[in-house]
Amino acid sequence: MSRKYSEWLRIDLHIHTDKSKQTKTNDYQGVFSVDTLYEKLTENNVQIFSLTDHNIINVDAYKEYYNKYNSEEDPFLLVGVELDIEVLSDSGGDAKLYHSLLIFDYHSKEKAEEINNKLNAKYSQKGLDDKDRRLTIEEVAELFYDDDFFFIPHADGHRDIVSAYKDVGIGRAQRMVLLMPSALEKVTKEEKRKAYSEGFSQLLTESFRTRDDIPYIEFSDNHNIDQYPKRHKGGEEQSNHKFYYIKGSKNYETIRLAFIDPRSRIKSQSEFDQLDSISNKIKKLKIENELKIEDIEICFSPHLNVIIGGRSSGKSLLMNILGKKIDKVNIASHYDITNENFLIKSKDDNDYKVTTSLGVEVLYINQGDIVRYFEHNDLKSLAKDTHKLDEYEQALGKIKEEKENLQHKIADLVDAYGDLVDIGNEVKYELHQSTLSHIFSEEYVLNLDGSQIKEELINTEKIEEAQELVEELLENTKQFKSNEIFEFTSDEKTIIESFLNILEAKQNLIKEKNSKDLKKSSFLEKVKVEIDTVNGTLSQGAQEKNRAKEKLENLKNNIKAKIKRASALKKQSEIVERYNYATEESINLSNDVSLVLSVKQEENHSLKDIILSDVISRGESSKSLYLNLLDLYNGNQRIKNLGGNTKDNFDKKLNTVLKGVYEKFDKPKDYLRYSDGSTSEENSPGLNSEKYLEVVLENDTIKIVFIDQPEDNLGNKFISDILVEIIRKIKFQKQIFLVTHNPAIAVYGDAECIVIAENTDKIRYKQITLEDKDAQKEICSVLDGGEYIFDNRSKKYNIQKLLRRS
């Protein structure tokens, strides 16, 4: 079975026969043979070609080829000729010649003879001999007024159109090329191509200047069939011709569409070779013995496949069938398509299968999915579709860390409040008169201010902090050194080793300091024991004085501890009061779009606001959180709806009212942020859908795309200006399947495969291609506005403007 989608075909519309020797001296080398021609063409897989002799047509060669090789499998021969076109000088100077191919919409021996007879009659009328045949472009237009033909002048090298029109104005050449179905042949020098294109674009409207779609194409210009595909006359010094490809079928309309849309339909050999590197694709789908669907085998293009049809015609059903046949695509379907009545075959499969494993990333979007993502706040699906799910999960993890950070801060505040409450409940702050009398008595006692000495001589806390820091640095530095990812140089390894030596030396220093401090502490304890022993031997009055001084020292320590705990509460209160729990994480989906996960702190809903309004019964917003908590501690305020201002009640109430805040971290809002600073929360479903499509379609990791009616909720301007361009850009990098009722997507997108769905007594699927003229009529009948789209596509340039200037 032959394929039914637009294929890439090798094309060579400039091959000479020995007939050219009749009109050009020494123009052909060797002996021309139609059989050798056929052998060389099939050997080089050339599928569309023309025999284009100088100012003459080899009618006998055309007759022989059409008689022998006229099946669908044979290379397709179009009638053609290479003409010497004469450019007359306005000043009466010497005329200049350039070469141009004329390729006609004919492929029969009768038409070859008819065109040749027209040429011979014109040359005879002008009185020109065989070696001096030439025509003006006006004569060409008049001579073939009733014939459809392509005008393909040389644009570089020998007898090119640029040189011929140099003195009389390149604009005339460009205007003429625009007014005829044309391409330009053999532009091999980039500077000449650039100069021609710049002059050419001056005649175009602004919308066409940026399209870069002037058709350039190279042919072999072979003059020795035995040496084909060597260029020109062959010979060992000549290199083989590098073929060009056009997309379509073996017909004249294929070439017309290629000249209208060269970016999509013309490829050089190197560009074609890049297409061949594309990964696994869906190749075929077979449906048979199904009650509601007519038997069919559909062959899919590796590029853009579009499914069209009327309402309830089975468009989405076909998309569902394809999705259910791929093992990693999870979609719901009301139609049982798991059985062997539906079989699929991928590029890597040897035969049809019930389901296939493609081994590539697939994106499948049902009708309406995109809008639902925004309506249901489910942009995690977008992260998954763009293969950013890992980054999405990491962002969620960071937001969870922020929740834990907030919970730690609240826990620290509760602990600080509880510590103050505890010390207030446990300690009395009394100093009796008798105690003061004993303190101020004249009895003699021994005294040692051990706490003061410890503060001045012993650094236990600082030593512990330093020890933790050094141990952490040692561990991290060792991991850093052993990580192969960093690819350290020998000098860098030396630096790291030196740093490790420093850390180990400092670790030893800390041990020495710790040992000395332990000895100091031990010494002070021994001294205290000795002093207590001696004081125990003194008089009764001296012992009373010693006990009174101990009570005074305890009172000082208790007050100091209470102030320290109050200071700790003040510190934690200020941290919580200043803390803004709003946070966000951003994931770049493209240059223009980021996916944002956000926890927002609403106005007048800070942690202080929450505590003063929902935790403390009469919280005063004019006072700091710390002063409010002191009032709570002193009993001047109370915890709402709970008996007592205990730590447990404060903790219970605080975490109850903060539950809503914590839940924000568990379910952060997600939205899209665009390059202009706006977000999906602020914009319409249509614009959000547009941005979504831009992101997922341009994601490099996705290799196969299914979208059911992407035009839903999209503006027509976006479809024509952006979506179609994205599809055209990516369709040679990934396989695309679209269900659509918008003709612009199918036609401007230049779909390689179009499947029409019909539903009468049975659902029927039919494959067509854009280069089939009958198929174009069917597209127009199925898609609203299809005729307008086809008409507009043909008007590649602003012809009316050109005609006014002609």
C-alpha positions in Angstrom: 0.0 0.0 0.0 1.4 3.4 -0.9 1.6 6.1 1.7 -1.2 8.7 1.8 0.6 11.6 3.3 2.9 14.2 1.8 6.3 12.7 1.4 9.7 14.2 0.7 10.5 13.7 -2.9 13.9 14.3 -4.7 13.4 16.7 -7.5 15.6 17.6 -10.5 13.9 19.9 -13.1 17.0 20.6 -15.1 18.3 17.7 -17.1 19.6 18.1 -20.7 19.4 15.6 -23.5 21.7 15.5 -26.6 18.9 17.6 -28.4 20.6 20.6 -26.9 23.5 20.2 -29.4 21.1 21.4 -32.0 20.7 24.8 -30.4 24.1 25.1 -28.5 27.5 24.2 -29.8 29.3 21.5 -27.8 26.5 21.6 -25.2 26.2 17.9 -24.5 28.8 15.2 -23.8 28.2 11.6 -24.6 25.1 9.9 -26.0 21.8 10.4 -24.4 19.6 7.3 -23.6 16.1 7.3 -22.1 16.9 3.9 -20.6 20.1 5.2 -19.0 18.1 8.2 -17.8 15.6 5.9 -16.1 18.3 3.8 -14.5 20.1 6.9 -13.1 16.9 8.5 -11.8 15.7 5.3 -10.0 19.3 4.7 -8.7 19.3 8.2 -7.2 15.7 8.0 -6.1 14.6 11.1 -8.1 10.9 11.2 -8.3 10.0 14.4 -10.1 12.1 15.6 -13.0 12.0 17.4 -16.4 14.1 17.3 -19.6 15.0 20.9 -20.2 17.0 21.4 -23.4 18.1 24.8 -24.6 15.3 26.6 -26.5 14.0 23.3 -27.8 12.2 20.2 -26.6 13.4 16.6 -27.3 10.0 15.3 -28.3 11.3 11.9 -29.2 12.8 11.5 -25.7 9.5 12.5 -24.1 7.5 10.1 -26.3 9.9 7.2 -25.5 9.8 7.9 -21.7 6.0 8.2 -21.5 5.6 5.1 -23.6 8.0 3.0 -21.4 7.8 4.5 -17.9 4.4 5.9 -17.1 3.3 4.0 -13.9 2.8 5.4 -10.5 6.1 4.0 -9.3 8.2 5.6 -12.0 9.8 9.0 -11.8 7.2 11.6 -12.8 8.2 13.6 -15.9 6.9 17.2 -16.4 7.3 18.9 -19.8 9.9 21.6 -19.6 12.4 23.7 -21.5 15.4 26.0 -20.8 15.0 29.4 -22.6 17.3 32.2 -23.4 15.4 35.2 -22.1 16.4 38.6 -23.7 16.6 41.8 -21.6 16.5 44.9 -23.8 18.3 48.0 -22.7 16.2 51.2 -22.3 19.0 53.2 -23.9 19.2 51.0 -27.0 22.4 49.2 -26.0 23.2 45.6 -26.4 20.6 43.2 -25.1 21.6 40.7 -22.3 20.5 37.2 -21.9 19.6 35.0 -18.9 18.5 31.4 -18.7 15.2 30.4 -17.2 13.4 27.1 -17.0 9.8 26.8 -17.9 8.1 23.8 -16.3 4.6 23.1 -17.6 1.6 21.5 -16.0 1.8 18.8 -18.6 3.0 15.2 -18.5 2.2 13.7 -21.9 3.9 13.3 -25.2 1.2 15.2 -27.0 1.7 18.3 -24.8 5.5 18.0 -25.2 5.1 18.2 -29.0 2.5 21.0 -28.7 4.9 23.2 -26.6 7.8 22.5 -28.9 5.7 23.4 -32.0 4.8 26.8 -30.4 8.5 27.5 -29.7 9.6 26.5 -33.2 6.9 28.6 -34.8 7.8 31.7 -32.7 11.5 31.4 -33.6 10.7 30.9 -37.2 8.4 34.0 -37.1 11.3 36.0 -35.7 13.7 34.6 -38.3 16.1 33.1 -35.8 18.3 30.2 -36.6 18.8 27.3 -34.1 21.9 28.8 -32.5 20.5 32.2 -31.9 17.1 31.4 -30.3 15.9 33.9 -27.8 12.6 35.4 -26.5 11.7 38.4 -24.4 9.7 37.8 -21.3 6.7 39.5 -22.9 6.9 37.1 -25.8 7.1 34.2 -23.4 4.0 35.4 -21.6 2.1 35.9 -24.8 3.2 32.6 -26.3 2.1 30.5 -23.3 -0.8 32.7 -22.2 -3.2 29.7 -22.0 -0.6 27.3 -20.4 0.2 26.9 -16.7 3.9 26.9 -16.1 6.6 27.7 -13.5 9.2 30.3 -14.3 12.5 29.4 -12.7 15.4 31.7 -13.8 19.0 31.2 -12.9 19.8 33.4 -9.9 23.6 32.9 -9.9 26.4 31.8 -12.1 26.2 31.6 -15.9 23.5 33.8 -17.6 21.7 34.6 -14.3 18.7 37.0 -14.0 20.5 39.3 -11.6 23.3 40.1 -14.0 21.0 40.4 -17.0 18.9 43.1 -15.2 21.7 44.8 -13.5 21.9 47.8 -15.8 18.1 48.3 -16.3 17.1 47.8 -12.7 16.8 44.6 -10.6 13.3 45.8 -9.5 12.0 44.9 -13.0 13.2 41.4 -12.6 11.8 41.0 -9.2 8.4 42.5 -10.2 8.3 40.0 -13.0 9.2 37.1 -10.8 6.5 38.1 -8.4 3.8 38.2 -11.0 4.6 34.6 -12.2 4.6 31.3 -10.3 8.4 31.3 -9.8 11.4 30.0 -8.0 15.0 30.8 -8.3 17.6 28.3 -9.4 21.2 27.7 -8.3 21.9 30.5 -5.8 25.2 29.1 -4.5 26.8 32.3 -3.3 25.4 33.6 0.0 26.3 37.2 -0.7 24.4 37.2 -4.1 21.4 35.5 -2.5 21.4 38.1 0.3 21.6 41.0 -2.2 18.9 39.6 -4.3 16.6 39.0 -1.3 17.1 42.5 0.0 16.2 44.1 -3.3 13.3 41.7 -3.7 11.8 42.5 -0.3 11.6 46.2 -1.1 8.6 45.4 -3.3 6.8 43.5 -0.5 4.5 44.8 2.2 5.9 44.7 5.7 4.0 41.5 6.7 5.8 39.6 3.9 9.3 41.1 4.4 10.0 39.0 7.5 8.8 35.7 6.1 12.1 34.7 4.4 10.2 32.5 2.0 11.6 33.3 -1.5 12.0 29.9 -3.1 15.5 28.9 -4.0 16.2 25.5 -5.3 19.1 23.7 -7.0 19.0 21.3 -10.0 21.7 19.2 -11.5 21.9 20.9 -14.9 23.3 17.6 -16.1 24.7 17.5 -19.7 25.9 13.9 -19.7 23.5 11.2 -18.5 26.2 8.6 -18.1 27.8 10.8 -15.4 24.5 11.6 -13.6 24.2 13.1 -11.0 27.4 15.1 -11.7 26.7 18.7 -12.4 26.8 20.3 -15.8 28.7 18.3 -18.5 30.1 15.7 -16.0 33.6 14.5 -16.0 36.0 13.5 -13.2 36.5 17.2 -12.1 32.8 17.7 -11.4 31.3 16.8 -8.0 27.9 15.1 -7.7 24.9 17.3 -7.5 23.4 17.8 -4.0 19.7 17.1 -4.4 16.9 19.2 -3.2 13.6 17.8 -1.8 10.1 19.0 -2.1 7.2 17.8 0.0 4.1 16.3 -1.6 3.0 13.9 -4.2 4.1 13.3 -7.8 2.1 16.1 -9.4 2.4 19.7 -10.6 0.4 21.1 -7.6 3.2 19.8 -5.3 5.7 22.1 -7.0 3.2 25.0 -6.9 2.7 24.6 -3.1 6.5 24.3 -2.6 7.1 27.7 -4.3 4.3 29.2 -2.3 5.6 27.8 1.0 9.3 27.0 0.6 10.1 27.0 4.3 7.7 24.1 4.9 8.0 22.4 1.5 11.6 22.7 0.2 14.6 21.1 1.9 18.2 20.9 0.9 20.0 17.5 1.3 21.5 18.5 4.6 18.1 19.8 5.9 16.5 16.5 4.8 19.1 14.5 6.5 18.2 16.1 9.8 14.7 14.9 9.5 15.9 11.4 9.3 17.3 11.6 12.8 13.9 12.0 14.5 13.2 9.4 17.1 10.4 6.8 17.2 7.1 7.8 15.7 3.6 6.4 15.2 3.5 5.0 11.7 0.2 3.3 11.1 -3.2 2.5 12.6 -5.4 -0.4 11.4 -9.1 -0.6 12.2 -11.0 -3.7 11.0 -14.0 -5.8 11.9 -15.4 -3.0 14.1 -19.2 -2.6 14.0 -19.4 1.2 14.0 -16.2 2.0 12.1 -15.4 1.2 8.5 -12.2 -0.8 7.9 -9.2 1.3 7.2 -5.4 1.4 7.4 -4.1 5.0 8.1 -0.5 5.9 7.4 0.6 8.9 9.5 3.2 11.5 8.7 6.2 11.8 11.0 5.4 15.5 11.1 1.9 17.2 11.2 -1.2 15.1 11.2 -4.6 16.9 11.3 -8.0 15.3 11.9 -11.0 17.3 10.6 -14.7 16.6 10.2 -18.2 17.8 11.2 -19.8 17.4 14.6 -19.9 13.9 16.1 -18.0 12.6 13.0 -15.5 10.6 15.0 -12.6 13.2 15.1 -12.0 12.9 18.9 -12.6 9.2 18.8 -9.7 8.7 16.4 -7.5 10.7 18.7 -8.7 8.6 21.7 -7.9 5.4 19.8 -4.3 6.6 19.2 -3.9 7.6 22.8 -5.2 4.3 24.2 -2.8 2.4 21.9 0.3 4.0 23.6 1.2 2.3 26.8 2.2 5.4 28.8 -0.8 7.6 27.8 -3.6 7.4 30.4 -6.9 8.7 29.1 -10.5 7.9 29.7 -12.6 6.7 26.8 -16.2 5.6 26.5 -15.4 3.4 23.5 -13.9 0.0 23.9 -10.7 0.2 21.9 -8.5 -2.2 23.8 -9.2 -5.2 21.5 -7.4 -6.4 18.4 -9.9 -4.6 16.1 -7.6 -1.6 16.7 -3.9 -2.2 16.0 -1.0 0.2 16.0 2.5 0.2 14.5 5.3 2.5 15.4 8.5 3.2 13.5 10.4 0.8 15.7 7.7 -2.0 15.6 8.2 -4.9 13.2 4.5 -5.5 13.0 1.2 -4.3 14.3 0.5 -4.4 18.0 -2.5 -4.0 20.4 -0.4 -1.4 22.2 3.0 0.1 21.5 5.8 1.5 23.6 7.3 4.5 21.9 10.1 5.1 24.3 9.7 8.9 24.0 7.9 11.6 25.9 4.3 12.0 24.8 2.0 15.0 25.5 -1.8 14.2 25.3 -4.3 17.1 25.8 -8.0 16.4 25.5 -10.6 19.0 24.5 -11.0 21.6 27.2 -8.1 20.3 29.4 -6.1 23.5 29.1 -8.9 25.7 30.5 -9.6 23.2 33.3 -6.0 23.4 34.4 -6.5 27.0 35.3 -10.1 26.6 36.6 -9.1 23.8 39.0 -5.8 25.3 40.0 -4.1 22.2 38.6 -1.0 23.6 37.0 0.9 20.6 38.3 -0.4 18.9 35.1 1.4 21.6 33.1 4.6 20.9 35.0 4.1 17.3 34.1 3.3 18.0 30.5 6.5 20.1 30.2 8.6 17.5 32.1 9.2 19.9 34.9 7.5 17.7 37.5 10.8 17.2 39.4 11.3 20.9 39.6 7.7 21.3 40.7 8.1 18.8 43.5 11.4 20.5 44.6 9.5 23.8 44.7 6.8 22.1 46.9 9.6 20.8 49.1 11.0 24.3 49.6 7.6 25.6 50.5 7.2 22.8 53.0 10.6 23.8 54.4 9.2 27.3 54.9 6.2 25.9 56.7 8.5 24.0 59.0 10.5 27.1 59.5 7.4 29.0 60.5 6.3 26.2 62.8 9.8 26.3 64.5 9.5 30.0 65.0 6.0 29.5 66.6 7.4 26.7 68.7 10.3 28.9 69.9 7.8 31.6 70.8 5.7 29.1 72.8 8.8 27.7 74.5 10.0 31.2 75.4 6.6 32.1 76.9 6.5 28.8 78.8 10.0 29.3 80.2 9.0 32.7 81.6 5.8 31.2 83.0 7.7 28.3 84.6 10.3 30.5 86.3 7.6 32.7 87.6 5.7 29.7 89.1 8.8 28.0 90.5 10.8 30.8 92.1 10.0 33.3 94.9 11.6 36.7 95.0 11.7 37.4 98.8 14.5 38.7 101.1 13.5 38.8 104.8 14.7 41.4 107.3 16.5 38.7 109.3 18.4 37.7 106.2 19.5 41.3 105.7 20.6 41.6 109.4 22.8 38.5 109.1 24.3 39.9 105.8 25.3 43.2 107.4 26.6 41.6 110.7 30.2 42.0 111.6 30.9 38.3 111.6 33.8 37.1 109.5 33.2 34.5 106.6 35.2 33.3 103.6 33.7 34.1 100.2 34.4 33.2 96.5 32.4 34.7 93.6 32.6 31.6 91.4 30.1 32.6 88.8 31.9 35.9 88.1 35.2 34.0 87.7 33.6 31.5 85.4 32.2 34.2 83.2 35.6 35.8 82.9 37.8 32.7 82.6 35.7 29.8 81.2 34.2 29.7 77.6 32.3 26.4 77.6 29.4 27.6 75.3 31.7 29.2 72.8 34.0 26.2 72.8 30.9 23.9 72.1 29.8 26.2 69.2 33.3 26.2 67.7 33.5 22.4 68.0 30.2 21.9 66.1 31.3 24.4 63.4 34.7 22.7 62.8 33.1 19.2 62.7 30.5 20.4 60.2 33.2 22.0 58.0 35.4 18.9 58.1 32.6 16.7 57.0 31.4 19.0 54.2 34.9 19.7 53.0 35.7 15.9 52.8 32.5 15.4 50.7 33.4 18.4 48.6 36.9 17.0 47.9 35.6 13.5 47.0 32.9 14.7 44.6 34.0 13.8 41.0 31.6 16.3 39.4 33.8 19.2 40.4 36.8 17.8 38.4 39.4 19.5 40.7 42.8 20.3 39.3 46.0 19.3 41.3 46.3 22.9 42.5 42.7 23.0 43.7 43.2 19.7 45.5 46.3 21.1 47.2 44.2 24.1 48.4 41.5 21.9 49.8 44.0 19.6 51.5 45.6 22.7 53.1 42.2 23.8 54.4 41.5 20.4 55.9 44.8 20.6 57.7 43.8 24.0 59.1 40.5 22.6 60.3 42.2 19.6 62.0 44.7 21.9 63.6 41.8 24.1 64.9 40.0 21.0 66.1 43.1 20.1 68.2 43.3 23.7 69.5 39.6 23.5 70.6 40.4 20.3 72.5 43.2 21.9 74.3 41.1 24.9 75.3 38.3 22.6 76.4 40.8 20.6 78.5 42.0 23.8 80.2 38.5 25.0 80.9 37.7 21.7 82.5 40.7 22.0 84.7 39.7 25.5 85.7 36.1 24.4 86.5 37.5 21.5 88.6 39.8 23.8 90.5 37.0 26.2 91.3 34.8 23.4 92.6 37.6 22.2 94.8 38.2 25.7 96.1 34.4 26.1 96.9 34.4 22.8 98.8 37.4 24.0 100.8 35.7 27.4 101.6 32.5 25.7 102.6 34.4 23.4 104.9 36.2 26.2 106.5 33.0 28.3 106.9 31.5 25.3 108.6 34.0 25.5 111.4 33.3 29.2 112.1 30.9 30.6 114.8 27.2 30.2 114.7 26.8 33.9 113.7 29.3 33.5 110.9 27.5 30.5 109.5 24.2 32.4 109.6 25.8 35.2 107.7 27.1 32.7 105.1 23.7 31.2 104.6 22.2 34.7 104.3 24.7 35.6 101.6 23.8 32.4 99.7 20.1 33.4 99.8 21.0 36.8 98.4 23.1 35.1 95.6 20.2 32.9 94.8 17.8 35.9 94.6 20.2 37.6 92.2 20.5 34.5 90.0 16.7 34.1 90.0 16.2 37.7 88.9 18.9 37.4 86.3 17.3 34.2 85.0 13.8 35.8 84.8 15.2 38.8 82.9 17.1 36.4 80.6 13.9 34.5 79.9 11.9 37.7 79.4 14.7 38.9 77.0 14.4 35.5 75.1 10.6 36.0 74.9 11.2 39.6 73.6 13.6 38.2 70.9 11.2 35.5 69.8 8.2 37.9 69.8 10.1 40.4 67.6 11.0 37.5 65.2 7.4 36.4 64.9 6.1 40.0 64.7 8.5 40.8 61.8 8.0 37.5 60.0 6.2 37.6 56.7 5.1 34.1 55.9 4.5 34.9 52.2 6.7 32.8 49.9 7.0 31.7 46.4 9.0 29.4 44.1 9.3 29.9 40.4 9.9 27.4 37.6 11.0 28.6 34.2 8.9 26.9 31.6 10.2 29.0 28.7 11.8 32.4 28.1 8.4 34.1 28.5 6.5 32.0 31.0 7.2 30.8 34.6 5.1 28.6 36.8 4.9 30.1 40.3 3.9 28.3 43.5 2.9 30.9 46.0 1.8 31.3 49.6 0.4 34.8 50.1 0.1 36.8 53.3 -3.1 38.8 53.0 -3.3 42.4 54.2 -4.0 42.8 58.0 -3.4 39.1 58.4 0.2 39.0 59.7 1.1 36.6 62.5 0.8 39.5 65.0 -2.6 40.3 63.7 -3.7 36.7 64.0 -2.4 36.3 67.6 -3.8 39.6 68.9 -7.3 39.0 67.3 -7.7 35.3 67.7 -5.4 34.1 70.6 -5.3 36.9 73.2 -8.7 38.0 74.4 -8.0 41.8 74.5 -4.9 42.1 72.4 -3.8 45.7 71.8 -2.5 46.3 68.2 -0.9 49.6 69.3 1.4 47.6 71.6 4.1 45.2 70.4 3.5 41.5 70.5 6.0 41.2 73.3 4.2 43.6 75.6 0.9 41.9 74.9 2.5 38.6 75.9 3.8 40.2 79.1 0.3 41.3 79.8 -0.8 37.7 79.2 1.9 36.4 81.5 1.0 38.9 84.3 -2.7 38.0 84.1 -3.8 41.4 82.6 -5.1 39.6 79.5 -6.2 36.1 78.9 -6.2 33.4 76.2 -9.5 33.3 74.3 -12.0 30.5 75.3 -9.5 28.6 77.5 -9.1 28.6 81.2 -5.7 29.9 82.3 -2.7 31.5 80.6 -0.5 28.4 80.7 2.0 27.4 78.1 -0.1 24.4 77.0 -3.2 26.6 76.5 -1.1 29.2 74.6 0.4 26.4 72.4 -3.0 24.8 71.8 -4.8 28.0 70.9 -2.0 29.4 68.7 -1.7 26.3 66.6 -5.5 26.1 66.2 -5.8 29.6 64.8 -2.7 29.1 62.6 -4.1 26.0 61.0 -5.4 28.0 58.1 -1.9 29.5 57.5 -0.3 26.1 57.7 -2.7 24.8 55.1 -1.7 27.5 52.7 1.8 25.9 52.6 0.3 22.4 52.1 -1.7 23.6 49.1 0.1 26.6 47.6 -1.5 28.5 44.8 0.0 28.0 41.4 -0.2 30.3 38.5 1.7 31.4 35.4 3.7 34.6 35.3 4.3 36.1 31.9 7.2 38.2 30.6 5.1 41.4 30.9 4.7 40.8 34.6 1.0 39.8 34.4 -0.2 36.4 35.6 -2.7 33.8 34.7 -4.8 34.9 37.7 -5.3 38.3 36.0 -5.8 37.2 32.4 -8.6 35.6 30.4 -8.9 31.8 29.9 -8.1 32.4 26.2 -4.8 34.2 26.9 -3.8 31.6 29.5 -4.6 28.8 27.0 -2.4 30.5 24.4 0.5 30.8 26.8 0.1 27.2 27.9 0.2 26.0 24.3 3.3 28.0 23.6 5.1 26.4 26.5 4.2 22.8 25.9 4.6 22.8 22.2 8.1 24.3 22.3 9.3 22.0 25.1 12.2 20.1 23.6 11.8 16.9 25.7 8.3 16.2 24.2 8.6 14.2 21.0 4.9 13.4 20.2 2.0 15.8 20.7 -1.7 15.1 20.7 -4.1 18.0 21.1 -7.9 17.8 20.6 -9.1 21.2 19.2 -6.4 23.5 20.4 -8.3 26.5 19.0 -10.9 26.2 21.8 -10.8 29.5 23.8 -8.0 30.8 21.5 -8.2 34.1 19.6 -8.1 34.0 15.8 -5.1 36.4 15.9 -3.2 34.0 18.1 -4.0 31.1 15.9 -2.9 32.8 12.7 0.1 34.8 14.1 1.5 32.5 16.8 0.1 29.0 17.0 0.5 28.3 13.3 4.1 29.6 13.4 4.9 27.4 16.4 3.4 24.3 14.7 5.4 25.1 11.5 8.6 25.5 13.6 8.3 22.3 15.6 6.6 19.9 13.3 10.0 18.7 11.8 11.3 18.1 15.4 8.3 16.2 16.8 5.3 14.3 15.5 2.0 16.2 16.0 -1.6 15.1 16.0 -4.3 17.8 16.0 -8.1 17.6 15.9 -9.3 20.9 14.6 -12.2 22.7 12.9 -10.0 25.7 12.1 -8.8 25.7 8.4 -5.8 28.0 9.2 -4.2 25.3 11.4 -4.5 22.7 8.6 -3.7 24.9 5.6 -1.3 27.6 7.0 0.3 24.9 9.2 0.8 23.0 5.9 -0.3 19.6 7.3 1.5 16.6 5.8 -1.4 14.3 6.6 -5.1 15.2 6.8 -7.7 12.7 7.9 -11.3 13.5 7.2 -13.9 11.9 9.6 -17.4 11.3 8.4 -20.3 9.7 10.3 -23.4 8.4 8.4 -24.3 4.8 8.9 -20.7 4.2 10.0 -17.8 6.3 10.9 -15.4 6.6 8.0 -11.8 8.0 7.9 -10.3 9.1 4.7 -6.7 10.4 4.2 -6.0 13.3 1.9 -3.1 15.7 1.1 -3.0 19.4 0.5 -1.4 19.0 -2.9 -4.4 17.0 -4.2 -6.8 19.6 -5.8 -9.8 17.4 -5.2 -8.8 17.1 -1.6 -8.6 20.9 -1.3 -12.3 21.1 -2.3 -13.1 18.5 0.4 -11.3 20.5 3.0 -13.2 23.6 2.0 -16.5 21.7 2.4 -15.6 20.4 5.8 -13.9 23.4 7.4 -15.7 26.8 7.7 -13.7 29.4 5.9 -11.5 26.9 4.2 -11.9 28.4 0.7 -10.9 31.8 2.1 -7.8 30.3 3.7 -6.7 28.5 0.5 -7.2 31.7 -1.5 -5.2 33.8 0.9 -2.4 31.2 1.0 -2.0 31.5 -2.8 -1.7 35.3 -2.5 1.9 35.0 -1.2 2.8 38.6 -2.2 1.0 41.9 -2.5 0.3 41.5 -6.2 -2.1 44.4 -6.4 0.7 46.8 -5.2 3.1 45.4 -7.8 0.6 45.8 -10.6 0.1 49.4 -9.7 3.8 49.9 -10.0 4.2 48.0 -13.2 
